[in-house]
Every structure is written in structure tokens, then in C-alpha cells.
Amino acid sequence: MVTEQSRYVLGSDEAEVARLDAQAAMSAPATGLLLKAGGRISPGMRVLDLGTGLGHVAFDVANLVGPRGAVVGIDRSTRLLEIAEQRRVAAGIHNVTFVEADVRTFRDAEPFDAIVGRLILFHLPEAIEVLAHHMMALRRGGVVLAIDFDGGSIRAEPPVPLIATVRDWVEEAFRSAGANPVIGARLALLLRRAGAADVTSFGVQTYLAPGDPTGPGWIAGLVRSLAPRIIGAGIATETELDVDTLQERVAQALARSDSVLLPATLVGAWGTAPSDS
């Protein structure tokens, strides 16, 4: 899914699978809005899902395209795809196919009506080239939709020092691995530079009230998955992270300040295939 310089640093063990499921659940309302914006993904379409992982977006898109449509989800993680396929079979979903493939080079024999990708571009220094590669597989007038985080929005209101500290740990860890945790702010620019036309973009911000366990769980799960990178890069020590108590400490800090937590903004950008595709 990514180059060696920007390899996916979050893993695929049980804890990471649980984190991905929790993150998908937290992002589901915003993702739904972004997928439906403009009505560009419609029944009967054939859609490619880049970096499908556990298939969350592929299954959402499957509902939009209906039984006459089809979704192909690609990813390089054998383990995540095995889980996604098990879930597909258990749910009786027949219009989704999962393929183990590199998002940088995959090419299908048939063209697509739409391409989507959630939380994949921030791992890719060559994001523009990847987008341009896949837009060549779009039918004339086909749509490309990129969804990614702008992690610069992570904060608490009123401010909580621990939240700012954790945000900095996470941002430094991703950047040390060659990833861009604020790429959501640049999605429209990336699509235009990849050759997309009629590009539009907006973000959806979630607000989590004090006492809502979603935010502390999301933060602690992310730090747990990134801990080897954070410690190995000298960003913070194991003692400073104290991952086993982090969720509780974040929850307590938010409660003491009666603070609302703002996780990363989920940004969507849409464009259409270049006229000569």
C-alpha cells in the first residue's frame, strides 16, 4: 500500500483491528455525508476502493451502488482483507470483491465509474502520482473522491495540555514515517495536480462532549498503535506514554476542564476524470 519510506506503521494485530473498527465507527457519520455529497456515487456504478483495509468504506459504497453496481476493494494487508472477506460473507454482501494489490500499481481489466479512498493518501508521498494513475482507469466523466484526516484540528475546548501533547506525539510519529497527518487540508490541491476537473472540498468536524468515551478511546488506541514508532524515534519515552493508563488520563483531564474534544477533521475532495481519460 505504501513505499518503504512511508510504510504503514500501525500494524494489523488484534489491537489495531479493534482500533480501526472504533475509528471507523467514530468516522461513520462524516464518511456517510462525504460519500453522499453531490449524489455522485449512484446505483449501478462500478467503484474502486483504495486501501480498503477492513472494508468499512467498501460496504458503505456497496449500499449506494446497489445490487446492479459493484465495488472492488484493494489493499496490501492479507490479514485485513481476510477479515473483510469474512465479514462480507457473514453479511451476505454480493456486490463487493476484495483484491490483494498495491494501490500504486493496481490496474483492473475493466474501467470504473468512481474511485474512492479513505485514510490512504496520508501514507503516500507519491499521492499525486497514485491519483493520476487511477484516474486513467475512470470512464469519461467518472468521479474520484479522496477522504482523509486533517489532524491539525485536534484540540480540546477549553484547552487541555495532555491533548496538545498527545497530538504532537502523533503528528511527529507519522511525519517520522514519511506520512502527512494533515493531508486533508490539501486534498483539493492534490486532485487538481493529478489532473481532476471540477474539484470541490469540505471537511466535517466531530465534537465529543465530556464523558463521551469515544474520544479518549480513539486517542489511546492511536498512541498504542504508534507507540513503537514514538519511542523508537525518541519522540517520547515509554514512561511518558504510559499507554495502559492513557485513556483514563485523557478522560479525567477532559472531565476536570469540562472540555469538548475535537478529533481530526474528516475532509473530502471530489473531482472528475480528465477529458482525455
ROMILUM-960453 format. One record per residue: x, y, z of N, C-alpha, C in turn; residue number from 1. Coordinates in steps of 0.02 Angstrom, whole numbers. Example, Ala and Ser with C-alpha at 12.3 -4.5 7.8 and 13.67 -1.06 7.14 Angstrom:
    n_x    n_y    n_z   ca_x   ca_y   ca_z    c_x    c_y    c_z voti
    660   -284    390    615   -225    390    660   -165    390    1
    642   -112    354    684    -53    357    645      2    394    2
***
This chain:
    n_x    n_y    n_z   ca_x   ca_y   ca_z    c_x    c_y    c_z voti
     41    -60      0      0      0      0     42     62      0    1
    104     59     25    144    119     30    217    103     13    2
    257    154      2    327    144    -10    363    122     52    3
    425     98     44    464     77    102    475    136    149    4
    487    196    119    500    254    162    439    272    204    5
    379    257    179    319    278    214    275    218    231    6
    307    163    249    271    101    263    217    113    316    7
    163     74    310    107     81    357    132     61    426    8
    131    108    472    164     97    537    116     74    592    9
     53     65    576      4     50    628     -9    -25    637   10
     17    -66    591     11   -138    601    -57   -167    583   11
    -67   -231    601   -131   -264    587   -147   -317    640   12
   -120   -308    701   -135   -356    754   -205   -344    781   13
   -224   -383    832   -293   -378    858   -308   -308    885   14
   -260   -278    919   -271   -211    946   -281   -161    890   15
   -244   -168    835   -251   -121    779   -317   -133    743   16
   -338   -195    736   -404   -208    706   -459   -176    748   17
   -455   -183    814   -504   -152    858   -502    -76    851   18
   -441    -48    845   -436     25    838   -466     48    772   19
   -453     10    718   -481     29    653   -557     26    654   20
   -585    -25    688   -658    -29    694   -686     30    733   21
   -653     47    789   -676    104    830   -671    169    791   22
   -616    178    755   -607    239    715   -659    243    660   23
   -674    186    628   -725    186    576   -793    203    604   24
   -808    178    663   -872    194    694   -877    269    710   25
   -822    297    736   -822    369    752   -828    411    688   26
   -799    387    633   -798    424    571   -859    410    527   27
   -900    362    546   -954    340    502  -1002    395    482   28
  -1027    437    529  -1074    489    507  -1043    537    457   29
   -981    559    471   -947    605    424   -934    571    358   30
   -912    509    360   -899    472    298   -963    467    256   31
  -1019    452    289  -1082    447    253  -1100    512    218   32
  -1091    568    253  -1105    632    222  -1060    645    161   33
   -996    629    168   -949    642    114   -962    596     54   34
   -979    533     67   -993    488     11  -1055    508    -28   35
  -1103    537      8  -1167    555    -25  -1167    625    -53   36
  -1117    665    -37  -1116    735    -58  -1120    740   -134   37
  -1167    779   -157  -1173    790   -229  -1206    732   -267   38
  -1221    678   -232  -1253    622   -265  -1211    592   -321   39
  -1145    595   -314  -1102    574   -370  -1092    498   -373   40
  -1102    463   -317  -1099    390   -318  -1171    365   -317   41
  -1190    331   -371  -1261    315   -380  -1270    241   -399   42
  -1332    217   -397  -1345    147   -413  -1318    126   -481   43
  -1290     66   -482  -1265     37   -544  -1192     52   -559   44
  -1160     96   -520  -1090    113   -532  -1043     56   -514   45
   -986     55   -548   -931     11   -530   -878     54   -497   46
   -859     38   -434   -819     82   -393   -757     45   -367   47
   -700     80   -368   -638     54   -339   -625     88   -273   48
   -613     48   -221   -598     74   -153   -524     62   -139   49
   -486    116   -135   -413    113   -124   -397    104    -51   50
   -353     57    -34   -335     47     35   -394     27     77   51
   -431    -23     55   -496    -40     84   -490    -65    156   52
   -433    -95    175   -424   -118    244   -476   -170    264   53
   -516   -154    315   -567   -199    339   -633   -194    300   54
   -633   -152    249   -692   -149    204   -747   -102    226   55
   -734    -60    276   -788    -16    300   -817     28    245   56
   -774     61    207   -798    106    154   -827     65     96   57
   -796      9     80   -822    -33     26   -894    -54     40   58
   -909    -71    102   -977    -92    118  -1025    -33    115   59
  -1002     26    136  -1045     86    130  -1060    101     57   60
  -1008     98     15  -1018    112    -56  -1063     59    -88   61
  -1056     -3    -66  -1099    -57    -92  -1173    -41    -84   62
  -1190    -10    -28  -1259     11    -17  -1281     65    -65   63
  -1234    110    -83  -1250    164   -128  -1259    140   -200   64
  -1217     93   -222  -1221     70   -292  -1273     16   -302   65
  -1295    -16   -248  -1348    -65   -252  -1329   -129   -287   66
  -1376   -175   -294  -1361   -242   -323  -1338   -240   -395   67
  -1355   -187   -432  -1333   -182   -501  -1263   -153   -507   68
  -1237   -127   -451  -1170    -99   -450  -1120   -148   -423   69
  -1057   -127   -421  -1004   -170   -395   -949   -128   -364   70
   -916   -156   -313   -861   -122   -279   -802   -170   -277   71
   -743   -145   -296   -681   -182   -291   -638   -147   -239   72
   -622   -181   -184   -580   -153   -132   -511   -183   -134   73
   -459   -140   -137   -391   -165   -140   -351   -143    -79   74
   -304   -186    -58   -261   -173     -2   -203   -222     -5   75
   -147   -204     28    -90   -249     31    -89   -293     93   76
   -133   -280    141   -133   -319    202   -175   -382    196   77
   -142   -438    193   -177   -502    188   -224   -512    247   78
   -200   -497    307   -241   -508    367   -305   -466    366   79
   -298   -401    350   -357   -358    350   -406   -380    296   80
   -381   -401    239   -426   -423    186   -461   -488    204   81
   -427   -532    240   -460   -594    262   -518   -579    309   82
   -508   -531    354   -562   -512    400   -619   -479    361   83
   -601   -435    314   -652   -402    273   -694   -453    234   84
   -660   -503    206   -696   -554    168   -742   -596    213   85
   -718   -612    273   -761   -649    320   -823   -608    337   86
   -815   -544    346   -872   -500    362   -919   -495    301   87
   -891   -491    242   -933   -488    182   -977   -549    176   88
   -947   -608    186   -985   -670    181  -1038   -674    235   89
  -1019   -656    297  -1067   -659    352  -1126   -612    342   90
  -1114   -555    310  -1167   -506    299  -1207   -520    235   91
  -1186   -569    196  -1221   -585    135  -1217   -531     82   92
  -1160   -498     79  -1150   -444     30  -1119   -475    -33   93
  -1152   -464    -90  -1131   -498   -151  -1101   -452   -204   94
  -1100   -387   -191  -1076   -341   -243  -1008   -310   -224   95
   -971   -343   -179   -904   -320   -159   -854   -376   -171   96
   -797   -358   -200   -742   -405   -210   -679   -374   -181   97
   -641   -413   -143   -579   -389   -114   -520   -420   -152   98
   -469   -378   -166   -411   -399   -203   -348   -376   -166   99
   -302   -422   -155   -238   -403   -125   -194   -372   -180  100
   -180   -308   -173   -143   -273   -226   -112   -209   -198  101
    -62   -184   -234    -28   -122   -216    -66    -64   -246  102
    -86    -17   -204   -126     40   -227    -88     83   -278  103
    -23     78   -279     17    119   -326     17     91   -397  104
      5     26   -404     13     -5   -469    -48    -43   -494  105
    -98    -55   -453   -156    -96   -473   -190    -67   -535  106
   -207   -112   -581   -248    -93   -638   -294   -150   -655  107
   -358   -136   -660   -408   -187   -675   -420   -189   -750  108
   -446   -245   -774   -460   -252   -846   -518   -209   -868  109
   -563   -191   -822   -621   -151   -839   -616    -82   -807  110
   -643    -31   -838   -641     37   -809   -690     44   -751  111
   -682     98   -713   -725    112   -656   -764    177   -668  112
   -822    180   -636   -861    242   -638   -840    290   -583  113
   -811    263   -530   -790    305   -474   -733    272   -437  114
   -691    313   -406   -637    290   -363   -643    326   -297  115
   -639    288   -242   -640    318   -175   -579    294   -136  116
   -559    333    -88   -505    312    -44   -509    350     21  117
   -516    315     76   -519    348    142   -457    330    182  118
   -422    381    207   -365    374    252   -310    332    219  119
   -298    343    155   -244    308    120   -191    357     95  120
   -212    416     72   -164    461     41   -113    488     90  121
   -131    493    155    -83    522    201    -23    477    213  122
    -27    414    191     30    369    195     75    374    133  123
     54    411     82     86    407     17    120    473     -3  124
    186    477      0    220    536    -26    205    547   -100  125
    192    493   -137    177    497   -208    102    500   -220  126
     65    534   -177     -8    536   -181    -33    561   -248  127
     -1    612   -276    -24    640   -340    -16    588   -395  128
     40    553   -396     52    502   -447      2    445   -440  129
    -14    426   -378    -63    372   -367   -132    393   -392  130
   -152    454   -376   -217    479   -400   -219    481   -476  131
   -166    507   -507   -165    512   -580   -167    442   -612  132
   -133    395   -582   -132    326   -607   -203    298   -609  133
   -240    307   -555   -307    277   -552   -358    317   -592  134
   -349    382   -599   -396    420   -640   -394    398   -713  135
   -338    370   -734   -334    344   -802   -380    283   -812  136
   -402    253   -757   -446    195   -761   -520    215   -755  137
   -533    279   -751   -603    303   -746   -634    310   -814  138
   -698    294   -818   -736    310   -878   -742    386   -885  139
   -755    409   -946   -763    481   -957   -816    509   -910  140
   -799    562   -875   -846    591   -827   -847    557   -760  141
   -805    505   -751   -803    470   -687   -778    514   -631  142
   -793    494   -571   -779    536   -512   -725    504   -468  143
   -683    546   -439   -635    523   -389   -649    560   -324  144
   -652    523   -270   -666    551   -203   -612    529   -155  145
   -576    578   -129   -525    565    -78   -550    589    -11  146
   -543    548     40   -564    565    108   -504    554    154  147
   -487    605    193   -429    597    237   -434    645    295  148
   -392    633    346   -392    674    406   -351    737    398  149
   -374    790    428   -333    849    442   -322    849    517  150
   -266    819    538   -252    811    609   -234    876    644  151
   -226    930    606   -212    994    637   -270   1022    677  152
   -329    993    669   -388   1017    705   -395    985    774  153
   -353    936    790   -360    902    855   -347    950    912  154
   -396    958    956   -387   1003   1013   -444    990   1062  155
   -440   1021   1119   -494   1020   1169   -514   1093   1181  156
   -577   1103   1196   -603   1169   1210   -646   1167   1273  157
   -625   1198   1330   -562   1235   1339   -501   1189   1331  158
   -442   1220   1317   -382   1181   1304   -363   1135   1362  159
   -336   1077   1344   -311   1028   1392   -240   1011   1371  160
   -190   1026   1413   -120   1014   1394   -106    943   1370  161
   -136    893   1402   -123    824   1382   -145    811   1310  162
   -200    840   1289   -224    831   1221   -173    860   1172  163
   -148    920   1187    -98    951   1143    -34    909   1140  164
    -15    881   1196     46    840   1198     38    778   1156  165
    -19    744   1164    -31    683   1126    -36    698   1051  166
    -69    754   1034    -73    773    963     -3    781    934  167
     41    813    971    110    823    947    147    757    940  168
    138    711    988    169    645    982    147    611    917  169
     82    611    905     54    576    847     79    608    783  170
     78    674    780    100    707    718    173    693    704  171
    215    698    755    286    684    746    298    612    725  172
    260    565    754    269    495    737    252    482    664  173
    196    509    641    178    499    571    228    531    525  174
    249    592    541    297    626    497    363    589    495  175
    383    559    551    447    522    552    444    461    508  176
    382    437    493    373    380    449    359    401    377  177
    363    466    363    351    490    295    279    502    279  178
    235    499    329    164    511    318    146    584    333  179
     89    606    308     67    675    318      1    677    355  180
      2    689    420    -60    685    460   -107    743    450  181
    -88    794    412   -133    850    398   -150    854    324  182
   -143    799    288   -153    800    215   -224    818    195  183
   -271    808    240   -340    826    224   -348    897    200  184
   -307    942    228   -310   1013    209   -288   1024    137  185
   -254    976    106   -225    984     40   -257    939    -13  186
   -311    905      4   -339    856    -42   -361    888   -108  187
   -394    946   -105   -416    978   -168   -357    994   -212  188
   -303   1019   -182   -243   1035   -219   -214    972   -252  189
   -212    917   -215   -185    855   -242   -226    830   -301  190
   -292    834   -295   -334    811   -350   -324    853   -413  191
   -319    919   -404   -308    962   -462   -241    947   -495  192
   -189    937   -454   -123    924   -482   -120    855   -515  193
   -165    810   -495   -168    744   -526   -208    745   -591  194
   -239    802   -606   -275    810   -669   -350    809   -663  195
   -378    806   -602   -450    806   -594   -479    875   -610  196
   -540    874   -636   -576    936   -652   -633    945   -604  197
   -658   1007   -600   -718   1023   -560   -709    999   -487  198
   -654   1016   -457   -638    993   -390   -672   1036   -337  199
   -702   1004   -289   -731   1037   -230   -709   1000   -168  200
   -711   1034   -111   -688   1002    -49   -720   1035     12  201
   -735    994     62   -754   1021    128   -740    968    180  202
   -738    990    243   -724    945    298   -782    941    347  203
   -785    886    384   -836    876    435   -801    867    502  204
   -817    910    549   -786    908    615   -833    877    666  205
   -808    828    703   -846    796    756   -830    831    823  206
   -880    837    866   -872    867    932   -894    816    984  207
   -849    799   1030   -863    747   1079   -866    778   1148  208
   -923    772   1180   -935    803   1245   -897    768   1300  209
   -883    804   1355   -850    772   1413   -891    712   1435  210
   -857    658   1450   -891    597   1472   -904    548   1415  211
   -898    571   1353   -905    526   1296   -840    486   1290  212
   -843    419   1295   -782    379   1294   -751    373   1225  213
   -786    395   1173   -761    386   1105   -694    420   1095  214
   -689    484   1117   -628    522   1106   -567    494   1142  215
   -571    483   1208   -515    454   1244   -494    386   1216  216
   -544    345   1196   -529    280   1167   -492    287   1101  217
   -513    334   1060   -481    345    995   -408    367   1005  218
   -398    415   1049   -330    441   1061   -285    387   1089  219
   -309    351   1140   -267    299   1171   -251    243   1122  220
   -300    224   1081   -288    171   1032   -237    191    980  221
   -241    254    958   -193    278    909   -122    279    937  222
   -115    304    999    -49    306   1030    -23    236   1042  223
    -66    190   1062    -44    121   1073    -15     91   1008  224
    -50    102    952    -26     75    889     38    109    865  225
     46    173    882    105    211    861    162    207    912  226
    150    176    969    200    177   1023    270    155   1001  227
    276    100    963    344     81    943    379    136    903  228
    342    170    860    371    224    820    387    284    864  229
    342    302    910    352    359    954    414    349    998  230
    419    290   1027    477    275   1071    540    268   1030  231
    536    231    974    595    219    934    625    282    903  232
    582    331    888    605    393    858    626    444    911  233
    620    425    975    640    471   1028    592    528   1039  234
    530    520   1018    479    573   1025    455    577   1097  235
    446    519   1128    426    516   1198    449    448   1225  236
    455    444   1291    476    382   1322    417    338   1338  237
    431    275   1351    378    229   1371    342    253   1433  238
    380    281   1480    351    307   1541    305    366   1527  239
    327    410   1483    285    467   1465    220    445   1431  240
    224    395   1389    164    371   1355    117    337   1404  241
    144    291   1444    104    252   1492     38    232   1460  242
     43    193   1405    -15    179   1364    -72    144   1401  243
    -55    106   1453   -106     69   1489   -153    115   1529  244
   -131    175   1545   -172    221   1583   -193    282   1541  245
   -171    286   1479   -182    347   1440   -256    363   1430  246
   -295    313   1412   -366    326   1401   -399    356   1463  247
   -384    327   1521   -413    353   1583   -388    423   1598  248
   -324    436   1586   -296    502   1599   -326    555   1554  249
   -336    537   1491   -367    585   1444   -439    599   1466  250
   -476    547   1483   -546    556   1504   -550    600   1566  251
   -506    588   1614   -506    628   1675   -487    700   1661  252
   -438    711   1617   -417    780   1602   -473    818   1568  253
   -509    786   1523   -565    819   1489   -621    834   1539  254
   -634    787   1584   -687    796   1633   -670    853   1681  255
   -608    857   1703   -588    910   1750   -597    979   1720  256
   -584    985   1656   -589   1050   1623   -657   1060   1590  257
   -701   1010   1595   -766   1012   1562   -756   1029   1488  258
   -708    995   1457   -687   1011   1389   -719    966   1336  259
   -737    996   1281   -759    961   1222   -697    941   1181  260
   -695    879   1158   -639    856   1118   -656    859   1044  261
   -611    889   1005   -618    892    933   -565    845    903  262
   -586    788    878   -537    743    845   -519    772    776  263
   -479    736    739   -459    759    673   -519    770    628  264
   -518    824    590   -572    838    542   -567    787    484  265
   -624    760    464   -625    715    407   -644    757    345  266
   -597    761    298   -605    803    239   -618    761    178  267
   -662    785    135   -674    752     71   -660    800     14  268
   -633    774    -40   -622    813   -101   -644    772   -161  269
   -682    804   -206   -709    770   -265   -683    802   -328  270
   -676    762   -379   -660    787   -445   -683    738   -497  271
   -681    759   -560   -700    715   -614   -639    698   -657  272
   -644    644   -693   -589    620   -735   -571    672   -787  273
   -507    679   -803   -488    724   -858   -522    703   -923  274
   -534    752   -966   -574    740  -1026   -546    688  -1073  275
   -479    677  -1070   -449    629  -1116   -440    560  -1086  276
   -471    548  -1025   -464    481   -995   -510    432  -1029  277
***
